[in-house]
Amino acid sequence: MSEKFDVIVIGAGPGGYVAAIRAAQLGLKTACVEKWVSDEGKPVLGGTCLNVGCIPSKALLDSTHKYEEAKHAFDVHGISVGEVNIDVPTMVKRKNNIVKNLTQGVAGLFKGNGVTLLQGTGKLLAGKKVEVTDKDGKVSVHEAANVILASGSVAVNIPPAPVNGDTIVDNIGALDFTETPKRLGVIGAGVIGLELGSVWRRLGSEVVVLEAMNDFLSLCDVDVSKEALKIMKKQGLDVRLGARVTGTEINGKEVTVKYTDSNGEQSLVVDKLVVAVGRRPYTEGLLAGDAGVVIDERGFIKVDDQCRTSVPGVYAIGDIVRGPMLAHKASEEGVMVADIIQGHKAQMSYDLIPSVIYTHPELAWVGKTEQQLKAQGVKYKVGKFPFAASGRAMAANDTEGFVKIIADEATDRILGCHIVGGHAADLIAQAVIAMEFGSSAEDIALTVFAHPTVSEAVHEAALAVDNHAIHIVNRKR
């Protein structure tokens, strides 16, 4: 039985479910299509982020960080705990329970806000009609005044290392190991590779990360990437740059990885191999041939700055459009589009989307890097403050890293902020808010920060931009 809606959203990931809830809050009759079902045949909401991405990986990162602290960092506090062990199945079960609670929470939000869930696979037809095929093959067609496409992304597979779900896995498989592999190989030194590598390294795996690029975290500010590489190597991650994987061989429960680097052909034997080389937009089956929506040469749906596609009344958000593949970017696009549909003025600051890597210490950044500003010929000034000089960081025994603020030389307007350290993911929000309002480094310098807090490092970095830092000796220029 078909039904007409003001808004139909295809996809219930962090972009789609947020768009649906916001549209419903604005009084629009809203439906959301989602094909994911559990083993019990029940709808699963939240997409990759809640189910097999952001949330479960952070649960494992948190568990393993506590385990590592108990093993190696409690003695400095005078705490003796004896032999420390971890039960990996229990850790994974905790992760699964967190995921279950959150996804059920989204279902509750749908119900509470009056969003209609259409379980099945959604396809956009001509005329803003949406075809939904449920798990039993039953097809229904629904009409909408507006359609929001939010189908997300999937992991990129590479021919030299085909995923088999056992010895060679993608990020999903690496979240569900039931025991710690003795030797773990990771292809890709990006966000996913470093986070998952950190999880299993903390539990005792010998981890080798193979990265095809010659530069480590090339999108980061160079000071951040250098510091991060130094710290991760000290922690035991064996990061090999310029290592291009050429093939794999499976021998029983072992995988031989063949790769080339500056020294020629090399090989590596591991028990498990994680392929984490990036993600691609997932649009298979999303659009009928006459839907009219244009896809570019890289597989992304073409949109303008307000996520409008080539078809009036059809929008696309999240990982299937340009920009970073980040859950918070997708969510804010979802809110923006729902507001636009209802006739409100809305826009996003695409230059101010923060990025985070949840290793320990965390890495976080927003805005321009030094190398970008140099390439653009922009004159700038820099302030840095190390956590080693922070009283709160010392008290927490978490002093690695720094805060770096870059400001325009003439106007003092903040152009970028880059952080390596504990709580970096939370601290970066202070810089994002400041930059959203066009603040200068002096604005932060004149703001009163609570003492003692790790956020004082942001304050001191802003002071250091003009050589006014109090708790370090300022550099002569």
N, C-alpha and C positions, 0 to 999 in steps of 0.2 A: 504493500500500500504506500503510494507516494505521498509526500507532504511538502508544503512550501514553507521556506524559512527566510528570514531577513539575512541571515549569515549561515553558511555552512563552512566549517573548517575541516580540511582533510589532514589528519595527523594529530595525535594527542601527546606530542613531545613537549618540551619546555616552551617552544614557540606556540604550538597549536593549542594546548590546553589553556595557556594564559590568554591567548587571543579570544578563545571561546568564553572564558569566564568574564573577561572584560566586556565583551560584546553583550553578554547577558546582563551584566551589571548596568549597562547603559540602556536597558529596556528593549534590546533587540531579540527577536525570536531566533534562537541559536541552536545549531546542531553541530556535533563533532564526530567525524568518522575515524575509527581506529580499527586496524585489522589484527593487532597483536592479541593473542589469547594465551592463557596459562595452560599447563598440562591438564588441568581440570576443565578446560574449555571456557574459562571465564575471561572477560575482557581485561586487558592489562593496559593501564594508562601510564603516562610519564615518559614514554619513548626511551631512546638510548640513554639519555642523561640519568633518569631515575633508576632504570633497570640494569643497565650493563655499562654505564659510563661514569659520570661525575660522582654520583652518590656511592655506589658500591666501592669504587676505587678509593674514595676518601675514607670509607669505613676501614678498609684494609690498611691504608696508610696510617690511620690513627692507631689501630691495634698494634701494628708492628713498630710504630714509633715508641709506644709505651713499653713494649717488650724490650726494645733496644735500650731505652733509658734504664729499665730495671736491671738489665745485664751490665751496663757500662757506665751509667751516670749517677746512680744513687749514692755510691760510696762517698762522693765529694760532699754530700749533704749529711754524712754520718749515718746513712741508712743501710743496714745489712739485711739482705733478703734471702740469703742462702742460694741454693741452686734454682735457676729460673728456667721454666719450661713453657712451651706454648702448644696448645692443642689446635692444630690447623683446621680440622673439621668444625670445631666449636667456633673458631674465628670466622670461618666462612658462613656458618649458620647465623651468627650475629649479623653479618653483612646482609644476608638474605632477609632476616627479620626487619631490618631497617628499611630495605627496599619495599617489602610488603606493606609496612605501615605507611610509607609515603605514597605509594601508588593507590592504596585504599583511601588515603586522605584526598587525593585528587578526585576519586570517584565521589567522595562525600561532598567536595566542593562543587562538582557538577550538579549533584542533586540539590544542594543548598541554593545554588544560583539559577536553577531551572534550565540547565544545558541538557539537551537531548543527545544521548549517546547512540550513534548508529554503528553497531559492530559489524565490521567487514572491511573490504578493500575498496577504497574510493577512487573513482576516475572522473575527471572533468570532461563533460561533453560540451558540444556547442550550445550556445544560448544559456550559459550558466546553470546547466543541469548537472547533477552529480549522480553517477551510477554507483550503487553500493552492492557488492557481492559478498554475502555472508559466508561463514565457514562451511556451510552445507551446500554452497553453490547457488542459493536463492538470490535473485537479482531484483533490486528496486531502484527507481529513479526519483530523485527529489529536485525540486526547483528552489533556486535561491536568488535573492536580489543581489547578493554579494557572496563571493567565494574566496576563502583564504587557503592557499596551498602551503602546507607545512609538513612535508613528508620526510624531512631530515636527510641524513647521510648514512653511508655504510663504509666499512673499512676497505681500504684499497688492497687488493691482492696482487702479488707479483709472480710472474711465471717461474723464476728461479727457486721460489719457496712456497709451493702450493700448500694451503692450509688443509690438514686432514682431521683436525679436532682432537688429536691425541698427542703426537710428538711435536707437530707443528701447529700452533694455534694463533688466533688473533687476540685482540684485547679481551674479548668475551671469555675465551678459553682460559686466559691467564688469570681471570678473577676466580676461577673455580678449581684450581689445583687442590687435591685432597691431601697432598703431602709436599714437602719442600724439595724441589729438584736439586740434586747435588750440583749440576752444571746447567746454567741457564744462559741461552743466547737470546739477544734482543736485536732485531733489525730495525734501526731508526732511533736516533737520539733526540726525538721531539718530546712533547709533553707526555704522551701515553707511554712511550718507551722508557723515559726516565722515571716516571712514577711507578710503573709496574716493576721495573728493574730494582728500584729502591725497596719496594715491598718485599721481594723475595731475597734480596741481598741481606736485609736485616734479619731474615729468618735462617740465614746460613748458606744460601746459594752462592756459588762462584759465578758472578754475572759478568758477561762480556757484551758490550753494546757496540754494534757495528753501524757506523754512520757514513753514508756515501759522500756527504759534503766534507770539504776540507776544513771548514770553519764550524765551531761548536756553537749551537744556538745563534745562528747568523742574524735572526730577526731581533735579537736582544741588543741592548747597548753593550758595547765592547767590554766595558768594565764589569758588567754583570756576567757576561758569558765567561770571561777569564776567571773571575772569582768562583763562579759556579763549578767550572771544570776542575779547578784546584780542590775545592771542597769535596766534590763527588769522587775524585780519584783517591783522596785521603780516606774517604769512607769505604773504599774497596770496590767501587764500580770501575771496571776496566773498559774505558771508552776508547775505541779505535776509530780515528777519523780517516776520511778518504778511503774507506773500506767498502767496495762495491760487491755485493753478493752476486755470484754468477751461477750458483747451483746448490742443490742439496741432495744428499743420499740418506735414506733411512735404512739402518742396519739393526733390526730388532727394536730395542728401546732406545737406541742412540740415533742422533742426527749428525751427519758430517756436513758442515757448511763450508762451501768453497767461496772464496772472495779474492779480490785483487786490491792491492794497495801500492804505495810508492815503492815497495820492495818486490813487487811482482805477485805471483799466485800464492795464496795462503789457504789454510784449512783450519777448521775449528770443530771439535767434537763436543756435543752437548747432549743432555738428557731431554731437554725441552727447548723449543725455539719459538719465540714470540715475534710475530710479524706486526710491526707498528710503524708503517711508513706513511700514514696519513689516511684521510677519508675523502670520499667523493660524494657529490649530491645524488640522492636517491630519487629518481624520477621514472623508473621503469613502471609502465602501466598506469602512470598518473594522468596522462593526457590522451584523449582520443585524437585521431588524426585530424579532425576538423575543429578541435578546440580553439585554435587560433593563438595559443600562447607560444611565444618565441623562446627557444633555448639557444644559448651561445655555443661556440665551438668547444668549450670546456665542459659542457653539460649543465651549466647553471641557467636557471630561468632569468631572462632579462627583466630588470625592474628599474624604476627611477628611485630617487632619494626617499620617496614615501612608499616604496614597495608596490607600486602599481605595475602590472604587467602590460603587455600589448593589447589586452582585452579589457575594455572598461568594466569596472565592477569585479575584476578578478585580481587578487593580490597574491604575492608570494613572499614568504619570510623564512628566516633561519638559514640552515645549512644549504638550502637549494638555491640561494642567491648570493651575490657578491659579498665580500667582507669576511672577517674571521669566523670560523666555525666554533662559536662559543654559545653556550646555553643562555647566558645573560643577554647577549646580543639578540638572540631569537626571541626571548621573552619581551624585551623592550620593543622590538619590532611588532610583536603581537599586540601590545597595548596601543602603540601608535596607530596601527591599521584600524583597530576597533574604534578608536576615537575619531579617525578620519571618516570612517563609514557613517558614524553618527553625526557628522558635520562639525566636529570640534577641530580646532587648529592643533596640529601635533607635528613634531619633528624629532629627529634623533641627532645627537652629536657623534657622528661616525668616527671623528678623529679622537674621541675621548672614551673609547671602549677599552677597559683595562684587561690585561692578560695576566694569568697566574699559572705557575707550575708548583704543584703541592708536594715537592720533595721537602726534605728538611736539611738546611733551612729552605724556606719558600722563596720563590722568585716572583716578582710582580712588577709590572711597568705600565705606563700610560704615556701617550704623546710621542714626541720625537726623540730619537737617539742622537748621540753626538755625531755618529757617522752620517746620518741623514742630514743633519744641519750643515755639516762640512760640505757635503755634496751639493747642497742648495745654496751655499755661499752665505748662510745666515751667521751673523756675529752673535755670539752667546757667551754666557758666563756660567760657571759650575760651582755648586756647593756640595760637599760630601761630609757625612758624619758616620763614623764607625760605631757599631753596636758595642764594640769593646770599650767604648768610653761612656756607655749608658749604665747608670747605676741600677736601673730596673732589670736590664739584660744581664748584668753581673749577678744580681740576686737570683735570677732564674737559671744561671749557668748556661746561657744561650747567647753568646756574644759574637758569633760569626756573622760577617756581612756588614752592610752599610745602607744608608739612604743617600741617594744622589738626586739633586734637583738641578735642572737646566733652565736658565731664564734668558730672555732676550737682552742683549747687552745694552740696547738703547732704552727700551721701555720697561724692563724688569719683569715683563709678563712671563709666567711660567710656561715653558714649552714642553717639558717632559719631566717625569719622575720615575726613578728606577731603584728597586729595592731588592736586596738579598738579605734574608734574615728571618728569624722567628716572627710570626704574625704579619709577614709582608702582605699576605692576601687581604688582611683587614686594614692595614695601614694605608694601602694604595687608595682606598676610598677617600681618605682625607685629601689627597692630591687631586683626585677626579672632581670632587666637589669644588675645590678651589679653582681648578682650571675651567670648570663649567661656568663659573661666574667671572672669568677673566682676571683672576687674582694675580698680583705680583708676588715675587718672593718676599718682598717687604711686608705684604699683607699677612703672610703666615708668620713672619718674624715678629710682627707686632701682636700676634694672637697669644693669649695666655694658655699654656698647656698644663694639665695636672702633673704633679710630681709626687712620687717617681712613676713614670710610665715609659713604655718603649716608644710611644708616639712622640716623646720629646726629641727623638732622633730626627723626625721630620722637621720639627721646629729648629733644631740646631743646623740641619742641612740648609734650611732657608736662610738662616743667619750667615752661614758660611758662604753663600752666594756672593755677599759683599764683604767677606773677610771679617764678619762680626761674631762668629761662633764663640761661645763662652767656654765650653768644656773640652775643646781641643785647641792646639796652637794653630792659628790660621796660616795658610800658605802665602808666601810672598809672591806677588805677581809683577 
